[in-house]
């Protein structure tokens, strides 16, 4: 997985995916989630996650503050955009993971 950041606080992840395969995006919903442990001292916050086709940048779906959601890959590359609710919150993070069903 590769990511880049922008001045607005959004991050973009590029995933290798299999077209037609369903994937789940799951938020790690607490600082002590079994899937993620906060060792940074940062504040855990909610965020907005959008999923795009990596070939033509068509938005597949967008969600916020859910515990999980699914999407079906439309090409061999998928872009995931993570955006914080507040761009003024500098010491915070959003944690999530993606897996195929």
Secondary structure, DSSP 4 states (H G I P E B T S, - for coil): -EEEE-TTS-EEEEEE--TT-EEEEEE--STT-TT----S-PEE--EEEEEEETTT--EEEEEES-SEEEEE--SSEEEEEEEES-TT--SEE--EEEEE-
